[in-house]
Amino acid sequence: MYILELTNGFPFPENTMLGCFEFDQAKALASLGNKVITLSLDLRSILRKRKYGLQIFEQNGVKIYNYAFPVGNVPNFIIAFLSNYFAKKLYKTILKEEGRPDIFHAHFCFLQGYFGAKLKEKYNVPLVITEHSSELINDFDLSRTKYFSYAYNIADKIIAVGTALQRNIKERFGNESYVVPNIVALEDFSYKDKSYSKENPFPYIAVGSAIYGKGFDIVLKAFAKLNEPKARLIIVGDGAEREKLEHLARQLGIYNQVDFKGLLSRAEIAPLIQQSNVFILTSRYETFGIVYIEAMATGTPIIATKCGGPEDIVTEENGLLVNVDDVEETAEAMKNMMNNYSKYNGKKIAENAVKMYSPDTIGKMLNTIFHSIIAEQQI
């Protein structure tokens, strides 16, 4: 099977997070014996330094055609027009060099699903759209409605990375979708036994961008209410609210118990989670939540909010769910974890995380979907 992945960029050394979810899926599909080519359009602003124009290279069994052109924050109709224009030009190059794909797989409806739908109409190649976008759960830009509606109605199948996202797609656009979680690359996040003695410190760890949506302010307020001298809190991440959060920790009188680590790589984060007793992130919205899976893979139980993605991840066996923006309930969950820590089987938590979200598991799910769509086209 020849799959053409449609993405909004590719993880380069300068920005390892750009297009990382998409590339994880591409690698997984390639490992199953598929021919996987990536059509990558990087239309970020001129402030994002990178090489412009066409680059063609291969990595991890995936051949990438990456075209970078500085566009940035412009009106939707302009970015839609330009993405469609560049995608058609780049596809003609791929068609000439690689031949006609069996299926298009677009990540995010806006913009990749949109120009994927345009390509499907012109070249009659089936299209699958995997939706990751948190804007469907949080603040949806109504001016994008026509682009979403057009692409979703053209697509042969829509995949949502979580049930909350699936529900929002149905409620907002009337389209059915199929849930397939994101792949979580767990090479750095291995299981470590967490023996716990009540005489030792009890560290909690929170990882994410220091922005309002991640709810670090709730974690700090709940930690203050916990009022436990042996508890510690590690916060990993940087962003617009970093200084405000540090100021809040001082106001709450807990600054000496909180360690603000700033921005770290995944390889640097993994041992910090391994050394912590509980992972906590009180996000205000999530479509999935890869950091929860990474924590679970180390055998660490988690505290998360009912904000979209975590409801698909958290069970009685691996953690606790609390309501969004509920400081009292979050503090109670933190206390509950301390008092009942022995009930969590870290090894089982880690095994289930690897089993459910591994590249092999998710790759096979996608493979089955793609083969069924191609078979239907041939009838």
N, C-alpha and C positions, 0 to 999 in steps of 0.2 A: 504494500500500500504506500502510495506517495502522498504525503501530507504537507501542505503549505501553511505554515504558521504565520499569522498576521499580528505583528506586535508594535508597540510604541517605543521601541528602543531595545538595547541589548546591554547586559551587565559588563561594563568595561572596568579596568582597574581603578579608574578615577571615580566610578560610581557603580559599586557592586550590586546595589539594590535596583537599579534601572532594569526593568524587564526580567527580574530574577524569577518570578512565579512562572512566567511564560517559558523561560528557558529550562526550568526544571521539568516542565511537562514535555517540552521538545526532546530533552535528553532521555526521558523515560520511554517515550514512543520510539525513539531511535534504537534504544537498547532491546526493544522487542522485534527488531528486524525490519522496521519500516524505513523508507527513505523520507527524511524530514528536512525540509528547506524552510528557512525563516525569511520572510519579507518584513524588514524592520524599518519603520519610519521614525526618525528622531527629529521632531519639529519644535523642540524646546527653544527658549529664547537665546539670544546671542550671548547672554551672560553665562550660559553653561558652556564652558570651553570644551571643544572636541574638534576632531577633523571633519570638515564639511565635504559633501559630495558622496560618491558611492564607494563603499568598501566591501570587498568580498573575501571571506575567510571561513575556515572550518574549525569547530571546537566541539569536543566530546561527541563526535559522530554526527554533528548538525552543521550543515552549510548555511552561512548567514549572508544575506544580501542586505546591508545596512546603508540607508541613505539619510544623511543629516543635512538639514537646511534650517537656518534660524528663523523661527516665526514667533513663538512666545505667546503672550496673552493678548489675543485679538478676538473680535466678535466671532461667534460660532459659525456664521455663514462663511466667513473667510477661511477659518481653519478647516472647515468641512470641504470647501472647494479645493484648497491646496492639498489636503490629504488625498482626496480623490484623484487629483491631477498627478501627483508624484507616485501614488500607488499604481496607477495605470501604466506610467512610464517604466517603473521598476518591474512590474509584472511582465511586460513585454520582453524585458531583458531575461528574466527568469524562464519565461516560456521558450525563448530561443535557446538558452543554455541548458535547461533542465527538462524541458518537455512539459506536457499538460499534467497538473496534479489530479489525484483522485478526489481530493476534498480540501476545502479551505477551513482552517480553524482560527477564528478571530478571538482575541482576548480584549475584553471591554467593548461594549456596544459603540461608545463614542470615544475614539473615532474609528477604530479598526473594524468593528461590526458594520459600520456605515459604508466604508469603502469596500469592505468584503462583499456586502450586498450588491454594490454597483458592479463589482467584478463578476459576481455570480450571474447577474442579469445579462452581462455582455458575453461571458464565456461558458455559461451553463455548467459550472462546477458547483456541486453541493456545498453548503455552508453551515458550519456549526459556530455559534457564538458562546464563549464562556464569559459570564458576567462576574466581575470582581468588585464593581464600583460601590463604594460606601455612600455615594450621593443619592442612591435610590432609597437608602435607609435614613439618611440624615437630611440635608438641604438640597432637594432636587431643583436643578435649573430648568424651569418650565420652558424656556426658549429652546431647549434641546429635545422637547417632546417629539417633534416631527421626525428627528433623526433616529431616535430610539424606536418609534412606531414603525417606521419604514424598514429598518434593519431587522427588527424582531419578526415582522410579518414575511420578510423575504427568506429568513433563515430556515433551514430544514430542521434544526434542533437548537434549543437554547439550554445551556447548562448554567446553573447557579452554584456558587461555592458554598452556600448554606441555605437552610430552610427559611430563615428570615428574608433573605434576598429573593428566594423563590416566591415567597408570599407577596412581597412588594412588587415584583414583576407582574404577577397575576392581578393584583389589585389596581395597579396603575395603568397597565397596558392591555390586560386581558389575555396575555400569552402564558401558556403552560411552559414549564421548564423542568429539567431533570437535575437533581443535586449530585454533584461530584466535588468532594473537598479538594482544596489545594494540596499539592505535594509539599511535604516538609522535608528538606534535606537535613538529615540528622547525624552526619558524619562527626560533628564536633560534640554532639550532645548525647553522651553515653551514660548508661546507668551507673550510679554510685550509691552504695549502701549508706544510709543516714542514721547511724545509731545516735540516740538522743538521751541525754541525762538531764534531769531537772536542775542540776547544779551548773550546767553549761549555758552560754548565751544561746538565744533562740533567734536566728536571723530570718527576716522576711526579705524578699527581693522583688522589685518592680522594674520592668524593662519596657521602654517605648519612647517615642518622641515626647519632649517636654512641651506639649501643647494642651489646650483646653480639653480637646476630645478624649484624651487618655485618662483624665480624671485623677491625676497625681495629687491634687489638692484634697480629694476625698480620702486617699490613702493616708496622707499626713494627718488629717483631722482624726481619722479613726485610730491611727497609731497613738496619737496623743491621748485619746479616750481609753485606750487599752491600759495605759499607765502601768507598764510592766518594766521594772528596772533591767531585767536581763534580756529583754527583747532588743533587737537591732533591726534597722531598716536600711537596705541598700537600694538606691535609685540609679538606674543606668539609662542614659539618654540625654539629649540636648535639644534645645528649641527655644521658641519665643518666650516660654513661661519659666525658664530655668531660674532666673534671678528672683522672680516673684515667689517661686516655690521655696527657695532657700530662705527668703524673708519670712515666709509663712512658718517654716520650721523653727526659726528663731522666736517668732511671736508665740508659738505654741509651747515653747520651752523644751523642745525635743531635739534641737540641732546637734547636740553632742551624741545622740543615739542614731543619727541619720548620716549615711555616707553617700554623698552625691558624686558619682563616678564620672559623669559626663558621657560623651559618645565613645563607644568601644566597638571593636569588631566582634563578629559572632564567636571567633576562636577565643577572644578574651572574656566574653560573656559566659560561655559554657562553664568554666571552672567556678565562677561566682555562684551560678545556680546550683551546681553540684554541692557547694559548701553551705547552701542555704536550706532552711527547713521548709519554707513555704514560698511559693510564687504568688504574687498578688498584682492584679491590674484591674482597676475599676473604671474601664472605658465607658464613655457615654454612647458610643456606637461602634460596632465592628461587623464586617461582613463575614469574617472568619476568625482569625486570631492565631497566626503561626507561632507567636512567642509562647502561647499556652502549650502547644504540642512540644516545642523544644524543651520546655520545663518538665513536662510529663516524661519525656524520653530519658531524663536523668533520674527519674523516680521521685520527683518533687510534686506533692499535692498542690492544688491551685485554688485561689479565690478569684472569682470573676463576676461580672455583672450580667444581668439579663438584658443585653443590649443588641442582640442580633446573632452574632456568630457563636459566642460561648455556649448558648443553649444546646448546640449540636455536639459540644465537646465535653462539658462537665457532667459527671455522674456522681452518685453517692460514693463510688469506689475511688474517685480521683480528686474530689474537691467539693467546694461549696459555691452556690450561686447566691448573689445578693441583688437587691434592686438598685437601679441607677441613682446616684446622688444621695444614697441613704447612709449617712455617717454612722448612725447608731447600729444598723444591721451589719455594716462592714466591721465595726469594732467588735461586735458580738461574734462574727465569723472568725476573726483573728484570735479571739480568746478561745473559741471552740477548738481551733486548730491546735493551740498550745495544750489544752487540757485533754484532748483526745487524739494526740498525734500518733499513738501506737496502733490505732485502728486502720491506718493507711498502709497498704502493702506496696512499697515503692517499686519492688521488682515487677509486680504485676502491672502497675501503672505504666512503667517503662515498656514492657512487652506489648501492651495493648496499643500504645502510641505508635510504636514502630510497625505493628501489624496493620493498623488502620490507615496510616498516612504515608506509607513508604512509596517510593517511585514505582516499584513493581505493582503494588495494589492499585494505585490510581492510574498508572499506565494501562493496565489490563482493562479497567473500566472504560477508559476513553477508547481503547482499541475496539472493544465490543460495540460501542455506540457508532463509531465511524464505519465499521464493517457493515452494520445493519443498514445505515443510510445509503452506502454505496450499493448494497445488494438491492435495496428498494428502487434505486435509480435504473438498475439494469433490467428490472422486470418489464 
